[in-house]
């Protein structure tokens, strides 16, 4: 009987004892920090344990914007240099820069780990969409008089002008939400890898706002400081922006934000100044067998933007080019992978010119294909055909 009673007492007290031990373990400090290896240890789940909702961990908020310390040696040196070089009072420069804000989100955006390089068909699907083509047709019809006037003056094909504006800002819909002053100060003073470039653009911005009577605190653009419907950096704005063909007085302000005469004229002027060839296309789709395509692609450098081949060299590699392309024509072989096969395209002089606008072979191909699609749709539905080779 005593043995039975002892066993009974043990059976009654055991759960209480286990509970006390568990509570004691919870109250005790951990013996060591949790390591990465510990994360792979899975504790057994108690039978009939109640369901506990998972804890939601909030993502860390980005750091708040902060003003710049104008006492920093590099900022003081910049102010003195710009003042001396451009005859702007130091007090004026300091007063403006004092209102600039360091934006941590801009640093996060520009330093985000690079994604894997997209293959051509993936990039194309994003930019040469049915919606962007339809909006391009609508834009071209609405701006036809301006486009034709600029084409007559510069020789730049209207469809390419439309396509570039479409890719840059979706025909003016997305011109950027960052203050250009903040973007250029943040990258110029707090992003060492490209600080020299962005400080130069900051100087150009300080000159631009004076010349064009822009409000430097209200001028918005991309996180890199590109502005307006065509997304010109300040140096490009000052050098290539024009007063549009239908805009009135030649000394009027150049407005790349709201004046389509100026926007269209400036895109055309940029391309013309970089060597656009009138009546010429940008890309030809050369023919070659599958083995040639597959063999050539690994030899191509996606970063190469130069016309480093000749037509005769391309032909020697196995590509069939139109007879109208003379052997001494400078070309670039472009890797342009399709969903189901390797593919190479041939870029001509106007392709090179587009890469001066944005230094990417994918961008230049997208601009060409979007322009071609827009022109084809216009030819179907309107008497005005905006050609890609006119």
C-alpha positions as CSV (number, residue, x, y, z in Angstrom):
1,X,0.0,0.0,0.0
2,X,2.9,2.4,0.9
3,X,4.5,1.6,-2.4
4,X,1.2,2.4,-4.2
5,X,0.8,5.6,-2.3
6,X,4.4,6.7,-3.1
7,X,3.9,6.0,-6.7
8,X,0.6,7.9,-6.6
9,X,2.3,10.9,-5.0
10,X,5.0,10.8,-7.6
11,X,2.5,10.8,-10.4
12,X,0.6,13.7,-8.8
13,X,3.7,15.8,-8.1
14,X,5.6,15.2,-11.4
15,X,3.6,17.6,-13.5
16,X,3.9,20.3,-10.9
17,X,7.7,19.7,-10.7
18,X,8.0,19.8,-14.5
19,X,6.0,23.1,-14.6
20,X,8.3,24.7,-12.0
21,X,11.4,23.6,-13.9
22,X,10.0,25.1,-17.1
23,X,9.2,28.4,-15.4
24,X,12.6,28.5,-13.9
25,X,14.2,27.9,-17.3
26,X,12.2,30.8,-18.8
27,X,13.3,33.1,-16.0
28,X,17.0,32.2,-16.4
29,X,19.2,34.3,-18.7
30,X,20.4,32.6,-21.9
31,X,23.7,30.9,-21.6
32,X,24.9,32.1,-25.0
33,X,23.9,34.2,-27.9
34,X,21.9,32.4,-30.6
35,X,24.2,31.5,-33.5
36,X,23.5,30.8,-37.2
37,X,23.9,27.1,-36.5
38,X,21.2,27.3,-33.8
39,X,18.7,28.4,-36.4
40,X,18.8,24.9,-37.9
41,X,17.9,23.1,-34.6
42,X,14.2,22.4,-34.6
43,X,12.7,21.6,-31.2
44,X,10.0,18.9,-31.0
45,X,6.5,20.3,-30.9
46,X,4.5,19.4,-27.7
47,X,1.5,17.3,-28.3
48,X,-1.8,19.3,-28.4
49,X,0.1,22.6,-28.2
50,X,-2.2,25.5,-28.8
51,X,-1.7,27.4,-32.1
52,X,0.2,30.7,-31.6
53,X,0.0,33.4,-34.3
54,X,3.4,34.2,-35.7
55,X,5.0,37.4,-34.6
56,X,5.0,40.1,-37.3
57,X,8.4,41.8,-37.4
58,X,8.2,45.3,-38.9
59,X,10.7,46.2,-41.6
60,X,13.2,48.8,-40.3
61,X,12.2,52.3,-41.3
62,X,14.7,54.2,-43.5
63,X,16.8,56.8,-41.8
64,X,15.2,60.2,-41.8
65,X,16.6,62.9,-44.1
66,X,19.1,65.2,-42.4
67,X,20.6,68.6,-43.3
68,X,24.2,68.8,-44.6
69,X,26.9,70.2,-42.4
70,X,28.2,73.1,-44.5
71,X,31.2,73.2,-42.2
72,X,32.5,70.0,-43.8
73,X,35.8,70.6,-45.5
74,X,34.8,69.1,-48.8
75,X,31.5,71.1,-48.9
76,X,33.4,74.4,-48.0
77,X,35.9,73.7,-50.7
78,X,33.1,73.0,-53.2
79,X,31.4,76.3,-52.3
80,X,34.6,78.3,-52.6
81,X,35.5,76.7,-56.0
82,X,32.0,77.2,-57.5
83,X,31.9,80.8,-56.3
84,X,35.2,81.7,-57.7
85,X,34.7,79.8,-61.0
86,X,31.2,81.2,-61.7
87,X,31.2,84.6,-60.0
88,X,28.4,83.6,-57.6
89,X,28.5,85.0,-54.1
90,X,29.5,82.5,-51.5
91,X,26.5,83.6,-49.4
92,X,24.1,82.7,-52.2
93,X,25.5,79.2,-52.6
94,X,25.5,78.6,-48.9
95,X,22.0,79.8,-48.5
96,X,20.8,77.3,-51.1
97,X,22.9,74.3,-50.0
98,X,21.7,74.9,-46.5
99,X,18.3,73.8,-47.6
100,X,19.4,70.6,-49.2
101,X,18.8,67.3,-47.4
102,X,20.8,64.1,-47.3
103,X,18.4,61.4,-48.4
104,X,19.3,57.9,-47.2
105,X,16.8,56.3,-49.6
106,X,18.7,57.7,-52.5
107,X,22.0,56.1,-51.3
108,X,20.0,52.8,-50.8
109,X,18.6,53.0,-54.3
110,X,22.0,53.7,-56.0
111,X,23.9,51.1,-54.0
112,X,21.2,48.3,-54.2
113,X,23.0,45.1,-55.3
114,X,22.8,44.9,-59.1
115,X,20.3,42.4,-60.4
116,X,21.4,39.7,-62.7
117,X,21.7,41.1,-66.2
118,X,18.3,40.7,-67.9
119,X,18.2,38.8,-71.2
120,X,16.9,40.8,-74.1
121,X,13.4,39.2,-74.2
122,X,12.9,39.9,-70.5
123,X,13.9,43.5,-70.8
124,X,11.9,44.0,-74.0
125,X,8.8,42.6,-72.3
126,X,9.0,45.3,-69.7
127,X,9.5,48.3,-71.9
128,X,8.0,47.4,-75.3
129,X,4.5,46.7,-74.0
130,X,1.2,46.9,-75.7
131,X,0.2,49.7,-73.4
132,X,3.3,51.8,-74.1
133,X,2.9,51.3,-77.8
134,X,-0.7,52.5,-77.6
135,X,0.2,55.5,-75.6
136,X,3.0,56.2,-78.0
137,X,0.5,56.2,-80.9
138,X,-1.7,58.6,-79.0
139,X,1.2,60.9,-78.1
140,X,2.5,60.9,-81.7
141,X,-0.9,61.8,-83.1
142,X,-1.4,64.6,-80.6
143,X,2.1,66.0,-81.2
144,X,2.3,65.3,-85.0
145,X,2.8,69.0,-86.0
146,X,5.7,69.4,-83.6
147,X,7.3,66.1,-84.5
148,X,7.2,66.8,-88.2
149,X,8.6,70.3,-87.7
150,X,11.5,69.0,-85.7
151,X,12.1,66.2,-88.1
152,X,12.4,68.6,-91.0
153,X,14.8,70.7,-89.0
154,X,17.0,68.0,-87.5
155,X,16.5,64.9,-89.5
156,X,15.7,62.8,-86.4
157,X,13.0,60.3,-87.0
158,X,9.8,61.3,-85.0
159,X,9.1,57.7,-83.9
160,X,12.5,57.5,-82.1
161,X,11.7,60.8,-80.3
162,X,8.4,59.4,-79.2
163,X,9.9,56.1,-78.1
164,X,12.6,57.8,-76.0
165,X,10.1,60.0,-74.2
166,X,7.9,56.9,-73.7
167,X,10.7,54.9,-72.1
168,X,12.1,57.7,-70.0
169,X,8.9,59.0,-68.4
170,X,5.9,57.2,-70.0
171,X,5.2,60.2,-72.2
172,X,5.6,62.7,-69.3
173,X,3.6,60.8,-66.7
174,X,6.5,59.9,-64.4
175,X,9.0,62.7,-64.3
176,X,10.4,61.9,-60.8
177,X,9.5,62.9,-57.3
178,X,12.9,63.7,-55.7
179,X,14.1,67.2,-55.3
180,X,17.0,67.5,-57.7
181,X,19.0,69.6,-55.1
182,X,18.7,66.8,-52.6
183,X,19.6,64.1,-55.1
184,X,22.7,65.8,-56.4
185,X,23.9,66.9,-52.9
186,X,23.4,63.4,-51.5
187,X,25.3,61.7,-54.3
188,X,27.8,64.4,-54.7
189,X,28.9,64.6,-51.0
190,X,27.9,61.2,-49.6
191,X,28.5,58.7,-52.4
192,X,32.2,58.4,-52.9
193,X,32.2,56.1,-55.9
194,X,30.7,58.8,-58.2
195,X,31.0,61.9,-56.1
196,X,33.1,63.8,-58.7
197,X,30.4,63.3,-61.4
198,X,27.5,64.3,-59.2
199,X,29.3,67.4,-57.8
200,X,29.9,68.5,-61.4
201,X,26.1,68.0,-62.0
202,X,25.4,70.0,-58.9
203,X,27.4,72.9,-60.2
204,X,25.6,72.6,-63.5
205,X,22.3,72.6,-61.6
206,X,23.2,75.8,-59.7
207,X,23.9,77.5,-63.0
208,X,20.8,76.0,-64.7
209,X,18.3,77.3,-62.2
210,X,19.7,80.8,-62.6
211,X,19.6,80.7,-66.4
212,X,16.2,79.1,-66.8
213,X,14.7,80.8,-63.7
214,X,13.8,77.5,-62.1
215,X,12.9,77.2,-58.4
216,X,15.8,75.1,-57.1
217,X,13.7,73.9,-54.1
218,X,10.7,72.8,-56.2
219,X,12.5,71.3,-59.2
220,X,11.9,67.5,-59.1
221,X,13.5,64.6,-60.9
222,X,14.8,61.1,-60.6
223,X,16.9,60.0,-57.6
224,X,20.0,60.6,-59.8
225,X,19.0,64.2,-60.6
226,X,17.6,63.7,-64.1
227,X,14.8,66.1,-65.0
228,X,11.8,66.7,-67.1
229,X,10.0,64.6,-69.7
230,X,13.2,63.6,-71.4
231,X,15.2,63.1,-68.2
232,X,18.1,65.3,-68.9
233,X,20.9,65.7,-66.3
234,X,21.7,69.4,-65.6
235,X,24.8,69.4,-67.9
236,X,22.7,67.9,-70.8
237,X,19.9,70.4,-70.1
238,X,22.3,73.3,-70.3
239,X,24.1,71.9,-73.4
240,X,21.4,70.3,-75.5
241,X,18.0,71.7,-74.5
242,X,16.5,74.1,-77.1
243,X,13.7,76.5,-77.4
244,X,11.2,74.5,-79.5
245,X,10.5,75.1,-83.2
246,X,7.0,76.4,-82.4
247,X,7.7,78.0,-79.1
248,X,8.1,81.6,-80.1
249,X,11.0,83.8,-79.3
250,X,14.4,82.3,-79.5
251,X,15.5,83.7,-76.1
252,X,12.5,82.2,-74.3
253,X,13.1,79.9,-71.4
254,X,13.8,76.2,-72.3
255,X,11.2,74.2,-70.4
256,X,11.6,70.4,-70.4
257,X,8.9,69.9,-67.8
258,X,5.7,71.3,-69.4
259,X,6.5,72.6,-72.9
260,X,6.3,69.8,-75.5
261,X,7.8,72.1,-78.2
262,X,11.0,72.3,-76.1
263,X,10.9,68.6,-75.0
264,X,10.6,67.2,-78.5
265,X,13.0,69.7,-79.9
266,X,15.6,69.0,-77.2
267,X,15.5,65.2,-77.6
268,X,16.0,65.6,-81.4
269,X,18.8,68.1,-80.8
270,X,20.5,65.7,-78.4
271,X,20.5,62.9,-81.0
272,X,21.4,65.2,-83.9
273,X,24.4,66.6,-81.9
274,X,25.6,63.1,-81.3
275,X,25.6,62.2,-85.0
276,X,22.1,61.0,-86.0
277,X,22.0,60.0,-89.6
278,X,18.9,61.2,-91.5
279,X,16.8,58.6,-93.3
280,X,18.7,55.7,-91.6
281,X,17.5,53.0,-89.2
282,X,19.3,52.0,-86.0
283,X,19.2,48.2,-86.2
284,X,19.0,45.5,-88.8
285,X,18.1,41.9,-88.1
286,X,20.8,40.0,-89.9
287,X,20.2,36.4,-90.8
288,X,22.4,33.5,-89.6
289,X,22.0,29.8,-88.7
290,X,21.5,28.7,-85.1
291,X,25.1,27.5,-84.8
292,X,26.5,30.9,-85.8
293,X,24.1,32.7,-83.3
294,X,25.1,30.4,-80.5
295,X,28.8,30.6,-81.2
296,X,28.9,34.4,-81.5
297,X,26.9,35.4,-78.4
298,X,29.6,34.2,-75.9
299,X,32.2,36.4,-77.6
300,X,30.2,39.6,-77.2
301,X,30.7,42.0,-74.3
302,X,27.3,43.5,-73.2
303,X,29.2,46.6,-72.0
304,X,30.6,47.3,-75.4
305,X,28.8,50.3,-77.0
306,X,31.2,51.0,-79.8
307,X,30.9,50.2,-83.5
308,X,33.8,47.9,-83.3
309,X,33.0,45.6,-86.2
310,X,32.6,46.1,-90.0
311,X,29.9,44.7,-92.2
312,X,32.5,42.6,-94.0
313,X,33.6,41.2,-90.6
314,X,30.0,40.3,-89.6
315,X,29.6,38.6,-92.9
316,X,32.8,36.6,-92.4
317,X,31.3,35.4,-89.1
318,X,28.3,34.0,-90.9
319,X,25.8,36.8,-90.9
320,X,23.8,37.7,-94.0
321,X,23.3,41.5,-94.2
322,X,21.3,43.4,-96.8
323,X,23.3,44.2,-99.9
324,X,22.6,47.9,-99.2
325,X,25.0,47.7,-96.3
326,X,28.5,48.3,-97.7
327,X,31.4,46.2,-96.4
328,X,33.1,49.1,-94.7
329,X,30.0,50.1,-92.7
330,X,30.8,50.2,-89.0
331,X,28.5,48.0,-87.0
332,X,28.1,46.5,-83.5
333,X,27.0,42.9,-82.9
334,X,24.4,42.9,-80.2
335,X,23.4,39.9,-78.0
336,X,19.6,39.8,-78.2
337,X,18.5,36.5,-76.7
338,X,15.0,35.3,-77.5
339,X,12.8,33.1,-75.3
340,X,13.6,29.9,-77.3
341,X,16.9,30.6,-79.0
342,X,20.1,32.6,-79.2
343,X,20.0,35.7,-81.3
344,X,22.3,38.5,-82.5
345,X,21.3,41.8,-84.0
346,X,23.3,44.3,-85.9
347,X,23.5,47.9,-84.7
348,X,24.3,50.8,-87.0
349,X,25.4,54.4,-86.5
350,X,22.0,55.5,-85.1
351,X,22.1,52.7,-82.6
352,X,25.4,54.1,-81.3
353,X,23.8,57.5,-81.1
354,X,20.9,56.2,-78.9
355,X,23.5,54.7,-76.5
356,X,24.8,58.2,-76.0
357,X,21.4,59.0,-74.5
358,X,21.4,56.0,-72.3
359,X,24.6,53.8,-72.2
360,X,22.9,50.5,-72.5
361,X,22.5,48.2,-75.4
362,X,19.2,46.9,-74.0
363,X,17.9,50.5,-73.7
364,X,18.9,51.3,-77.3
365,X,17.2,48.1,-78.6
366,X,14.1,48.9,-76.7
367,X,14.0,52.4,-78.1
368,X,14.3,51.0,-81.6
369,X,11.7,48.3,-81.2
370,X,9.2,50.7,-79.5
371,X,9.7,53.2,-82.3
372,X,9.2,50.6,-85.0
373,X,6.0,49.3,-83.3
374,X,4.6,52.8,-82.9
375,X,5.3,53.7,-86.5
376,X,3.7,50.4,-87.7
377,X,0.5,51.1,-85.7
378,X,0.4,54.7,-87.0
379,X,0.7,53.5,-90.6
380,X,-2.3,51.2,-90.1
381,X,-4.6,53.8,-88.6
382,X,-3.6,57.3,-89.7
383,X,-2.7,59.0,-92.9
384,X,0.4,60.4,-91.2
385,X,2.9,57.7,-91.1
386,X,5.8,58.5,-88.7
387,X,8.6,56.4,-90.1
388,X,11.6,55.1,-88.2
389,X,13.8,55.8,-91.2
390,X,12.7,59.3,-92.1
